[in-house]
Amino acid sequence: MLILVAILLVVMFFMSSRTRKQQREAAEFRNNITPGTKVMTASGMIGTVIDVDESTDQVTIESFPGSPTTWLRAAISKKVEEPVADDEDSDDAADESDVTEDGETASTIRPDATDVPDDLSDLDTAKREYQEQQRRDADADGK
């Protein structure tokens, strides 16, 4: 029984020390906020710090150019990192819009395929109608 209580106390100590460390790091971040830093508030607003008033512990954030808002320093949650553009993503986008030798796009969607069945029961009927239309078009081209 005594061993179980000792293990429980050790686990509680480690959990609380991790929480204290996180709180200390967050407080240190808030104390070192400088203008130009992109931050997120605890309520989820993202903006750029334009002014820090040390005397009143307030931070002025601009989320949209020309619309500054004033927040308590404690309301600042974290620093927002700017996403880095991937070169691979831009290559994939170029591949999707490739043009074939005939000058047509490489899309598999045909512009004349506007009649889409609403449910599975219409698939056979739609396929049959499509084949009949193809046959009529071929006959019209041959005459």
N, CA, C and O of each residue as an XYZ file, in Angstrom:
572
protein
N       0.829     -1.189      0.000
C       0.000      0.000      0.000
C       0.874      1.254      0.000
O       0.584      2.216     -0.712
N       1.915      1.244      0.777
C       2.817      2.390      0.871
C       3.545      2.616     -0.453
O       3.796      3.758     -0.839
N       3.879      1.545     -1.137
C       4.560      1.662     -2.427
C       3.630      2.283     -3.457
O       4.065      3.103     -4.265
N       2.371      1.912     -3.440
C       1.386      2.458     -4.370
C       1.219      3.966     -4.170
O       1.135      4.712     -5.146
N       1.171      4.411     -2.936
C       1.046      5.839     -2.628
C       2.302      6.580     -3.081
O       2.206      7.685     -3.613
N       3.480      5.985     -2.877
C       4.733      6.615     -3.291
C       4.779      6.763     -4.814
O       5.198      7.805     -5.319
N       4.355      5.740     -5.544
C       4.335      5.806     -7.006
C       3.367      6.884     -7.466
O       3.674      7.631     -8.396
N       2.224      6.976     -6.844
C       1.235      7.991     -7.183
C       1.793      9.399     -6.957
O       1.587     10.282     -7.789
N       2.490      9.614     -5.851
C       3.075     10.929     -5.564
C       4.153     11.289     -6.586
O       4.245     12.442     -7.007
N       4.955     10.329     -6.982
C       6.006     10.591     -7.974
C       5.383     10.962     -9.317
O       5.848     11.895     -9.972
N       4.353     10.258     -9.730
C       3.671     10.555    -10.995
C       3.059     11.953    -10.945
O       3.167     12.713    -11.907
N       2.423     12.289     -9.839
C       1.821     13.623     -9.700
C       2.896     14.713     -9.742
O       2.668     15.780    -10.312
N       4.057     14.457     -9.149
C       5.138     15.434     -9.155
C       5.622     15.694    -10.577
O       5.809     16.846    -10.967
N       5.827     14.620    -11.361
C       6.304     14.792    -12.726
C       5.272     15.493    -13.598
O       5.633     16.314    -14.442
N       4.006     15.185    -13.408
C       2.969     15.848    -14.191
C       2.891     17.331    -13.865
O       2.756     18.159    -14.766
N       2.974     17.670    -12.603
C       2.888     19.082    -12.224
C       4.151     19.838    -12.629
O       4.074     21.023    -12.955
N       5.304     19.185    -12.616
C       6.529     19.877    -13.028
C       6.504     20.171    -14.526
O       7.004     21.211    -14.955
N       5.939     19.285    -15.316
C       5.816     19.530    -16.748
C       4.875     20.712    -16.998
O       5.149     21.555    -17.853
N       3.774     20.774    -16.258
C       2.826     21.873    -16.398
C       3.469     23.195    -15.993
O       3.292     24.207    -16.670
N       4.218     23.187    -14.886
C       4.903     24.416    -14.455
C       5.907     24.872    -15.497
O       6.047     26.072    -15.735
N       6.610     23.933    -16.125
C       7.589     24.281    -17.148
C       6.902     24.937    -18.338
O       7.393     25.939    -18.857
N       5.763     24.382    -18.783
C       5.025     24.967    -19.893
C       4.519     26.365    -19.553
O       4.578     27.266    -20.390
N       4.023     26.552    -18.330
C       3.549     27.865    -17.911
C       4.694     28.874    -17.857
O       4.514     30.035    -18.223
N       5.852     28.444    -17.411
C       7.020     29.319    -17.333
C       7.463     29.733    -18.738
O       7.795     30.897    -18.964
N       7.471     28.779    -19.689
C       7.849     29.101    -21.063
C       6.858     30.064    -21.706
O       7.264     30.968    -22.437
N       5.557     29.883    -21.444
C       4.541     30.785    -21.993
C       4.691     32.191    -21.424
O       4.565     33.171    -22.158
N       4.959     32.300    -20.128
C       5.148     33.610    -19.502
C       6.403     34.284    -20.050
O       6.410     35.493    -20.278
N       7.449     33.515    -20.258
C       8.687     34.078    -20.814
C       8.448     34.587    -22.235
O       8.956     35.644    -22.609
N       7.674     33.834    -23.030
C       7.336     34.271    -24.382
C       6.564     35.580    -24.347
O       6.868     36.502    -25.104
N       5.564     35.666    -23.471
C       4.756     36.888    -23.389
C       5.586     38.095    -22.964
O       5.356     39.208    -23.435
N       6.546     37.874    -22.079
C       7.381     38.988    -21.615
C       8.348     39.463    -22.690
O       8.805     40.605    -22.634
N       8.670     38.627    -23.660
C       9.639     38.979    -24.693
C       8.992     39.275    -26.044
O       9.665     39.211    -27.073
N       7.705     39.597    -26.058
C       7.024     39.926    -27.317
C       7.565     41.252    -27.838
O       7.711     42.217    -27.088
N       7.860     41.282    -29.145
C       8.365     42.501    -29.773
C       7.467     42.852    -30.959
O       6.822     41.969    -31.525
N       7.418     44.127    -31.341
C       6.640     44.517    -32.522
C       7.149     43.780    -33.765
O       8.351     43.582    -33.943
N       6.205     43.382    -34.612
C       6.538     42.641    -35.821
C       6.345     41.144    -35.689
O       6.405     40.422    -36.685
N       6.111     40.658    -34.458
C       5.910     39.231    -34.230
C       4.468     38.866    -34.562
O       3.539     39.558    -34.145
N       4.277     37.781    -35.310
C       2.929     37.311    -35.624
C       2.504     36.373    -34.507
O       3.185     35.387    -34.225
N       1.352     36.686    -33.856
C       0.906     35.933    -32.686
C      -0.555     35.530    -32.830
O      -1.283     36.030    -33.688
N      -0.962     34.596    -31.948
C      -2.367     34.202    -31.858
C      -2.811     34.411    -30.423
O      -2.093     34.075    -29.482
N      -4.008     34.973    -30.265
C      -4.539     35.171    -28.927
C      -5.192     33.888    -28.436
O      -5.363     32.944    -29.207
N      -5.552     33.849    -27.171
C      -6.204     32.672    -26.605
C      -7.568     32.428    -27.244
O      -8.048     31.295    -27.264
N      -8.194     33.481    -27.767
C      -9.497     33.321    -28.414
C      -9.374     32.948    -29.887
O     -10.381     32.677    -30.542
N      -8.151     32.932    -30.415
C      -7.934     32.479    -31.777
C      -7.686     33.559    -32.799
O      -7.526     33.244    -33.979
N      -7.645     34.826    -32.406
C      -7.371     35.888    -33.360
C      -5.879     35.905    -33.691
O      -5.033     35.842    -32.799
N      -5.573     35.989    -34.972
C      -4.183     36.014    -35.421
C      -3.880     37.400    -35.951
O      -4.672     37.980    -36.693
N      -2.727     37.927    -35.565
C      -2.329     39.240    -36.026
C      -0.875     39.509    -35.748
O      -0.171     38.672    -35.182
N      -0.428     40.680    -36.149
C       0.955     41.097    -35.968
C       1.031     42.144    -34.858
O       0.244     43.090    -34.833
N       1.968     41.969    -33.954
C       2.151     42.926    -32.855
C       2.716     44.213    -33.429
O       3.740     44.197    -34.112
N       2.042     45.339    -33.151
C       2.543     46.624    -33.630
C       3.028     47.512    -32.491
O       3.781     48.459    -32.718
N       2.596     47.207    -31.251
C       3.046     48.018    -30.118
C       2.909     47.204    -28.835
O       1.963     46.433    -28.669
N       3.875     47.390    -27.927
C       3.833     46.743    -26.614
C       3.966     47.834    -25.566
O       4.962     48.557    -25.538
N       2.953     47.955    -24.693
C       2.975     48.953    -23.625
C       3.346     48.236    -22.325
O       2.518     47.541    -21.735
N       4.574     48.407    -21.890
C       5.083     47.719    -20.700
C       4.385     48.189    -19.424
O       4.179     47.400    -18.502
N       4.021     49.476    -19.368
C       3.449     50.010    -18.134
C       2.054     49.450    -17.838
O       1.723     49.191    -16.681
N       1.239     49.264    -18.876
C      -0.119     48.758    -18.662
C      -0.256     47.275    -19.001
O      -1.334     46.698    -18.858
N       0.839     46.663    -19.449
C       0.838     45.241    -19.811
C      -0.152     44.952    -20.939
O      -0.864     43.948    -20.916
N      -0.184     45.852    -21.928
C      -1.091     45.693    -23.059
C      -0.297     45.586    -24.354
O       0.781     46.164    -24.494
N      -0.856     44.832    -25.298
C      -0.227     44.617    -26.599
C      -1.237     45.032    -27.667
O      -2.403     44.643    -27.609
N      -0.788     45.817    -28.636
C      -1.645     46.221    -29.743
C      -1.340     45.308    -30.932
O      -0.199     45.194    -31.378
N      -2.395     44.665    -31.428
C      -2.268     43.704    -32.524
C      -3.066     44.205    -33.714
O      -4.163     44.741    -33.560
N      -2.508     44.026    -34.894
C      -3.191     44.407    -36.120
C      -3.442     43.129    -36.920
O      -2.508     42.518    -37.440
N      -4.715     42.731    -37.012
C      -5.048     41.516    -37.755
C      -5.336     41.828    -39.215
O      -5.124     40.984    -40.086
N      -5.811     43.016    -39.480
C      -6.099     43.487    -40.823
C      -5.510     44.884    -40.924
O      -5.690     45.674    -39.998
N      -4.817     45.226    -41.999
C      -4.190     46.553    -42.086
C      -5.172     47.679    -41.789
O      -6.225     47.788    -42.418
N      -4.816     48.499    -40.836
C      -5.644     49.638    -40.462
C      -6.657     49.351    -39.360
O      -7.483     50.210    -39.052
N      -6.611     48.155    -38.756
C      -7.561     47.834    -37.689
C      -6.819     47.280    -36.464
O      -6.840     46.074    -36.217
N      -6.174     48.153    -35.709
C      -5.462     47.682    -34.515
C      -6.424     47.404    -33.362
O      -7.430     48.093    -33.197
N      -6.103     46.394    -32.577
C      -6.873     46.075    -31.372
C      -5.905     45.930    -30.220
O      -4.760     45.520    -30.411
N      -6.359     46.265    -29.025
C      -5.510     46.215    -27.839
C      -5.908     45.031    -26.982
O      -7.088     44.817    -26.705
N      -4.901     44.256    -26.561
C      -5.103     43.047    -25.781
C      -4.212     43.070    -24.554
O      -3.137     43.670    -24.562
N      -4.668     42.415    -23.505
C      -3.786     42.206    -22.364
C      -2.696     41.226    -22.774
O      -2.931     40.320    -23.574
N      -1.531     41.409    -22.233
C      -0.407     40.542    -22.578
C      -0.719     39.078    -22.251
O      -0.267     38.179    -22.961
N      -1.476     38.833    -21.197
C      -1.804     37.466    -20.791
C      -2.719     36.772    -21.802
O      -2.823     35.546    -21.791
N      -3.385     37.537    -22.679
C      -4.283     36.943    -23.667
C      -3.536     36.406    -24.877
O      -4.124     35.705    -25.700
N      -2.252     36.721    -25.001
C      -1.469     36.219    -26.124
C      -1.123     34.764    -25.847
O      -0.522     34.439    -24.823
N      -1.510     33.896    -26.769
C      -1.357     32.464    -26.559
C      -0.037     31.919    -27.085
O       0.700     31.252    -26.360
N       0.263     32.210    -28.369
C       1.478     31.650    -28.937
C       1.915     32.426    -30.159
O       1.169     33.239    -30.705
N       3.140     32.159    -30.576
C       3.695     32.757    -31.779
C       3.243     31.914    -32.961
O       3.224     30.685    -32.892
N       2.881     32.586    -34.044
C       2.436     31.895    -35.247
C       3.601     31.856    -36.221
O       4.181     32.887    -36.564
N       3.933     30.651    -36.659
C       5.009     30.471    -37.630
C       4.439     30.607    -39.029
O       3.359     30.090    -39.312
N       5.148     31.291    -39.900
C       4.734     31.442    -41.289
C       4.960     30.129    -42.020
O       6.017     29.518    -41.863
N       3.989     29.673    -42.821
C       4.194     28.437    -43.581
C       5.234     28.653    -44.675
O       5.290     29.711    -45.302
N       6.052     27.634    -44.888
C       7.081     27.691    -45.915
C       6.527     27.038    -47.171
O       6.000     25.926    -47.119
N       6.646     27.730    -48.302
C       6.120     27.196    -49.555
C       6.974     26.026    -50.014
O       8.202     26.109    -50.039
N       6.310     24.933    -50.375
C       6.983     23.746    -50.872
C       7.141     23.852    -52.375
O       6.190     24.205    -53.073
N       8.320     23.555    -52.883
C       8.517     23.541    -54.325
C       7.775     22.380    -54.957
O       7.316     22.488    -56.094
N       7.647     21.266    -54.240
C       6.970     20.088    -54.773
C       5.492     20.365    -55.006
O       4.924     19.866    -55.978
N       4.853     21.151    -54.137
C       3.436     21.461    -54.298
C       3.186     22.240    -55.582
O       2.208     21.980    -56.282
N       4.057     23.188    -55.897
C       3.857     23.976    -57.108
C       4.088     23.125    -58.342
O       3.460     23.374    -59.372
N       4.975     22.117    -58.282
C       5.184     21.213    -59.405
C       3.951     20.371    -59.651
O       3.588     20.137    -60.803
N       3.292     19.907    -58.589
C       2.086     19.105    -58.735
C       0.977     19.906    -59.395
O       0.237     19.377    -60.224
N       0.856     21.175    -59.036
C      -0.189     22.012    -59.619
C       0.054     22.196    -61.113
O      -0.901     22.236    -61.889
N       1.305     22.308    -61.526
C       1.615     22.459    -62.941
C       1.309     21.173    -63.698
O       0.862     21.231    -64.844
N       1.537     20.024    -63.089
C       1.267     18.744    -63.742
C      -0.218     18.558    -64.015
O      -0.589     17.996    -65.045
N      -1.069     19.019    -63.113
C      -2.503     18.831    -63.264
C      -3.077     19.637    -64.417
O      -4.108     19.264    -64.978
N      -2.435     20.721    -64.774
C      -2.967     21.552    -65.848
C      -2.153     21.408    -67.126
O      -2.141     22.316    -67.958
N      -1.471     20.274    -67.293
C      -0.709     20.031    -68.507
C      -1.629     20.022    -69.716
O      -2.812     19.696    -69.619
N      -1.064     20.383    -70.840
C      -1.825     20.407    -72.078
C      -1.307     19.279    -72.959
O      -0.100     19.059    -73.052
N      -2.229     18.562    -73.607
C      -1.836     17.456    -74.477
C      -1.326     17.993    -75.798
O      -1.356     19.201    -76.033
N      -0.854     17.103    -76.666
C      -0.311     17.502    -77.958
C      -1.366     18.131    -78.855
O      -1.043     18.971    -79.695
N      -2.615     17.737    -78.690
C      -3.690     18.268    -79.515
C      -4.161     19.639    -79.060
O      -5.042     20.224    -79.690
N      -3.593     20.165    -77.976
C      -3.999     21.463    -77.470
C      -5.124     21.376    -76.470
O      -5.616     22.402    -76.000
N      -5.548     20.148    -76.131
C      -6.608     19.978    -75.156
C      -5.982     19.771    -73.780
O      -4.830     19.351    -73.669
N      -6.743     20.067    -72.746
C      -6.230     19.823    -71.403
C      -6.250     18.345    -71.110
O      -6.974     17.589    -71.758
N      -5.464     17.925    -70.140
C      -5.349     16.512    -69.807
C      -6.466     16.048    -68.878
O      -6.331     15.012    -68.228
N      -7.538     16.778    -68.806
C      -8.643     16.426    -67.933
C      -9.409     15.234    -68.491
O      -9.518     15.068    -69.706
N      -9.938     14.407    -67.597
C     -10.730     13.259    -68.028
C     -12.215     13.585    -68.059
O     -13.022     12.722    -68.404
N     -12.589     14.786    -67.712
C     -13.988     15.192    -67.713
C     -14.331     15.737    -69.092
O     -13.669     16.645    -69.595
N     -15.360     15.180    -69.690
C     -15.775     15.635    -71.016
C     -16.831     16.720    -70.865
O     -17.700     16.619    -69.998
N     -16.769     17.745    -71.686
C     -17.751     18.826    -71.565
C     -19.167     18.382    -71.908
O     -20.125     19.002    -71.445
N     -19.331     17.312    -72.717
C     -20.672     16.875    -73.087
C     -21.287     15.924    -72.063
O     -22.434     15.511    -72.228
N     -20.561     15.573    -71.026
C     -21.061     14.650    -70.005
C     -21.778     15.424    -68.909
O     -21.332     15.451    -67.762
N     -22.893     16.054    -69.270
C     -23.626     16.858    -68.298
C     -24.759     16.096    -67.640
O     -25.250     16.511    -66.590
N     -25.187     14.986    -68.237
C     -26.291     14.215    -67.695
C     -25.744     13.147    -66.756
O     -25.346     12.068    -67.195
N     -25.726     13.451    -65.473
C     -25.203     12.531    -64.478
C     -26.368     11.904    -63.732
O     -27.236     12.619    -63.230
N     -26.401     10.556    -63.649
C     -27.518      9.923    -62.946
C     -27.515     10.252    -61.460
O     -26.458     10.425    -60.855
N     -28.713     10.337    -60.875
C     -28.851     10.681    -59.465
C     -28.578      9.502    -58.542
O     -28.111      9.695    -57.419
N     -28.860      8.286    -58.997
C     -28.651      7.131    -58.142
C     -28.180      5.951    -58.994
O     -28.081      6.064    -60.216
N     -27.893      4.832    -58.354
C     -27.348      3.675    -59.048
C     -28.332      3.032    -60.021
O     -27.903      2.410    -60.992
N     -29.624      3.161    -59.793
C     -30.605      2.524    -60.660
C     -30.588      3.115    -62.062
O     -30.984      2.442    -63.014
N     -30.142      4.350    -62.211
C     -30.104      4.988    -63.517
C     -28.820      4.719    -64.278
O     -28.707      5.150    -65.426
N     -27.842      4.026    -63.699
C     -26.557      3.839    -64.359
C     -26.689      3.036    -65.646
O     -26.113      3.420    -66.664
N     -27.433      1.931    -65.629
C     -27.594      1.121    -66.830
C     -28.294      1.911    -67.926
O     -27.891      1.855    -69.088
N     -29.328      2.639    -67.567
C     -30.069      3.439    -68.531
C     -29.180      4.528    -69.115
O     -29.193      4.766    -70.322
N     -28.413      5.183    -68.262
C     -27.531      6.256    -68.717
C     -26.454      5.701    -69.641
O     -26.119      6.336    -70.641
N     -25.909      4.540    -69.330
C     -24.879      3.919    -70.163
C     -25.461      3.558    -71.526
O     -24.828      3.785    -72.557
N     -26.655      3.000    -71.527
C     -27.311      2.616    -72.772
C     -27.589      3.859    -73.629
O     -27.345      3.856    -74.836
N     -28.095      4.909    -72.998
C     -28.362      6.149    -73.733
C     -27.081      6.750    -74.294
O     -27.074      7.271    -75.409
N     -26.013      6.682    -73.536
C     -24.727      7.210    -73.986
C     -24.229      6.427    -75.200
O     -23.746      7.025    -76.162
N     -24.341      5.079    -75.166
C     -23.899      4.255    -76.282
C     -24.740      4.535    -77.530
O     -24.212      4.595    -78.640
N     -26.050      4.706    -77.341
C     -26.912      5.027    -78.475
C     -26.546      6.374    -79.086
O     -26.549      6.530    -80.307
N     -26.232      7.339    -78.239
C     -25.835      8.660    -78.728
C     -24.516      8.566    -79.495
O     -24.353      9.217    -80.527
N     -23.581      7.767    -79.002
C     -22.302      7.587    -79.691
C     -22.524      6.935    -81.057
O     -21.888      7.321    -82.038
N     -23.422      5.950    -81.123
C     -23.728      5.256    -82.373
C     -24.357      6.233    -83.357
O     -23.988      6.243    -84.532
N     -25.315      7.069    -82.892
C     -25.932      8.063    -83.768
C     -24.923      9.056    -84.304
O     -24.958      9.421    -85.479
N     -24.021      9.491    -83.432
C     -22.988     10.441    -83.859
C     -22.072      9.803    -84.902
O     -21.678     10.453    -85.870
N     -21.735      8.525    -84.698
C     -20.870      7.835    -85.666
C     -21.583      7.675    -87.002
O     -20.965      7.830    -88.056
N     -22.891      7.362    -86.970
C     -23.669      7.227    -88.206
C     -23.768      8.562    -88.920
O     -23.688      8.615    -90.147
N     -23.943      9.646    -88.167
C     -24.056     10.980    -88.768
C     -22.731     11.399    -89.400
O     -22.727     12.073    -90.430
N     -21.624     11.014    -88.805
C     -20.315     11.361    -89.353
C     -20.037     10.553    -90.621
O     -19.373     11.033    -91.539
N     -20.553      9.319    -90.662
C     -20.307      8.432    -91.802
C     -21.166      8.761    -93.003
O     -20.780      8.405    -94.117
N     -22.302      9.415    -92.852
C     -23.217      9.707    -93.964
C     -22.865     10.950    -94.665
O     -23.539     11.331    -95.622
